Amino acid sequence: RPIPRGSRVINMTASGIRPFAERDASGGPKCDDSVNETIALSLPVTFHVADDVVGRRGVLHVTTRRLVWFGDDGAGFEVPFQALTMHAVSTDTSEGFKPCIYAQVEGLVPEGFGGNDDDENEDDVEDGDDEFDDTTELRLAPTDSSKLNDLFKTLCECAAMNPDSEDEEGLSGEDDDEDGLFFDETEVATGAGAAARMDALARFDAVLTVSQELEQHVKDDPGRFED
């Protein structure tokens, strides 16, 4: 699909999937009171990293700052919203995954999961590939598939509360063109890291499914999910 002229390419500044173990008395994540962090949604999901079709069962907590998942096996991970480079609803089950939230997260596959080829990563560095190569696929499959759209809506609303630092600079009136943050279709398809960016966009389009309910939601409020 052609990239709309004036599309925004966001630089990835936050670390990606990382271990997290701080729980409150209820067993949920310990929120950061200094930034008024609260839990917006909690529900059972299967956590799939990279090509792990089986996944790990647990509970996902969507806070106003991040995603926090606690596994039934005692593991815990968090993903700051600024580390999410894209997320969408995927109902494609051809590869064995249930309907889920498909996301790409800045950073390499975390320790303890498959799919992190050190030799391949070293080759990428030698070839001069930029940070757009260092992304990990994450799938969050609700145990109750009927909750998928609710999860996506909550993700969008909470992500909008956490714009990238580059977004904030743009809103302050600085010249975004000098930062290289705004590109038209030709610029996105050329230059450093172009192949990786186009491959990521192609994979994103392959799994993107927009429900009729969400289409109507966006139509009623077209500027809501611009970030």
Solvent accessible surface area in square Angstrom, and as a share of the most:
residue,aa,sasa,rsa
1,R,191,0.70
2,P,100,0.63
3,I,20,0.10
4,P,92,0.58
5,R,176,0.64
6,G,47,0.45
7,S,25,0.16
8,R,85,0.31
9,V,26,0.15
10,I,52,0.27
11,N,49,0.25
12,M,23,0.10
13,T,75,0.44
14,A,20,0.16
15,S,56,0.36
16,G,7,0.07
17,I,16,0.08
18,R,93,0.34
19,P,108,0.68
20,F,18,0.07
21,A,85,0.66
22,E,103,0.46
23,R,108,0.39
24,D,57,0.30
25,A,119,0.92
26,S,103,0.66
27,G,29,0.28
28,G,6,0.06
29,P,1,0.00
30,K,116,0.49
31,C,32,0.19
32,D,64,0.33
33,D,120,0.62
34,S,100,0.64
35,V,61,0.35
36,N,126,0.65
37,E,6,0.03
38,T,78,0.46
39,I,67,0.34
40,A,53,0.41
41,L,47,0.23
42,S,53,0.34
43,L,16,0.08
44,P,74,0.47
45,V,1,0.01
46,T,15,0.09
47,F,4,0.02
48,H,8,0.03
49,V,2,0.01
50,A,15,0.12
51,D,110,0.57
52,D,43,0.22
53,V,66,0.38
54,V,132,0.76
55,G,13,0.13
56,R,65,0.24
57,R,160,0.58
58,G,5,0.04
59,V,53,0.30
60,L,1,0.01
61,H,19,0.08
62,V,0,0.00
63,T,0,0.00
64,T,24,0.14
65,R,110,0.40
66,R,37,0.13
67,L,5,0.03
68,V,0,0.00
69,W,2,0.01
70,F,9,0.04
71,G,7,0.07
72,D,112,0.58
73,D,96,0.50
74,G,58,0.56
75,A,24,0.19
76,G,10,0.10
77,F,17,0.07
78,E,14,0.06
79,V,3,0.02
80,P,18,0.12
81,F,9,0.04
82,Q,60,0.27
83,A,0,0.00
84,L,24,0.12
85,T,51,0.30
86,M,34,0.15
87,H,37,0.17
88,A,1,0.01
89,V,6,0.03
90,S,4,0.03
91,T,68,0.40
92,D,64,0.33
93,T,79,0.46
94,S,97,0.63
95,E,114,0.51
96,G,49,0.47
97,F,13,0.05
98,K,92,0.39
99,P,36,0.23
100,C,2,0.01
101,I,1,0.00
102,Y,1,0.00
103,A,1,0.01
104,Q,7,0.03
105,V,1,0.00
106,E,34,0.15
107,G,16,0.16
108,L,85,0.42
109,V,18,0.10
110,P,15,0.09
111,E,170,0.76
112,G,70,0.68
113,F,26,0.11
114,G,50,0.49
115,G,58,0.56
116,N,62,0.32
117,D,73,0.38
118,D,95,0.49
119,D,100,0.52
120,E,101,0.45
121,N,33,0.17
122,E,103,0.46
123,D,74,0.38
124,D,38,0.19
125,V,119,0.68
126,E,138,0.62
127,D,108,0.56
128,G,60,0.57
129,D,66,0.34
130,D,41,0.21
131,E,77,0.35
132,F,38,0.16
133,D,45,0.23
134,D,56,0.29
135,T,45,0.26
136,T,5,0.03
137,E,31,0.14
138,L,1,0.00
139,R,14,0.05
140,L,1,0.00
141,A,1,0.01
142,P,0,0.00
143,T,74,0.43
144,D,70,0.36
145,S,49,0.31
146,S,89,0.57
147,K,92,0.39
148,L,11,0.05
149,N,52,0.27
150,D,74,0.38
151,L,0,0.00
152,F,21,0.09
153,K,87,0.37
154,T,20,0.12
155,L,1,0.00
156,C,14,0.08
157,E,54,0.24
158,C,2,0.01
159,A,26,0.20
160,A,45,0.35
161,M,113,0.51
162,N,17,0.09
163,P,31,0.19
164,D,14,0.07
165,S,51,0.33
166,E,22,0.10
167,D,13,0.07
168,E,92,0.41
169,E,70,0.32
170,G,19,0.18
171,L,151,0.75
172,S,81,0.52
173,G,66,0.63
174,E,98,0.44
175,D,74,0.38
176,D,22,0.11
177,D,108,0.56
178,E,144,0.65
179,D,70,0.36
180,G,28,0.27
181,L,1,0.01
182,F,74,0.31
183,F,55,0.23
184,D,36,0.19
185,E,71,0.32
186,T,87,0.51
187,E,86,0.38
188,V,2,0.01
189,A,47,0.37
190,T,74,0.43
191,G,61,0.59
192,A,86,0.67
193,G,21,0.20
194,A,13,0.10
195,A,85,0.66
196,A,23,0.18
197,R,30,0.11
198,M,76,0.34
199,D,84,0.43
200,A,23,0.18
201,L,55,0.27
202,A,60,0.46
203,R,112,0.41
204,F,30,0.13
205,D,48,0.25
206,A,78,0.60
207,V,19,0.11
208,L,56,0.28
209,T,54,0.31
210,V,62,0.35
211,S,28,0.18
212,Q,158,0.70
213,E,119,0.53
214,L,22,0.11
215,E,95,0.42
216,Q,92,0.41
217,H,45,0.20
218,V,55,0.31
219,K,146,0.62
220,D,102,0.53
221,D,63,0.33
222,P,101,0.63
223,G,40,0.38
224,R,94,0.34
225,F,53,0.22
226,E,144,0.65
227,D,125,0.65
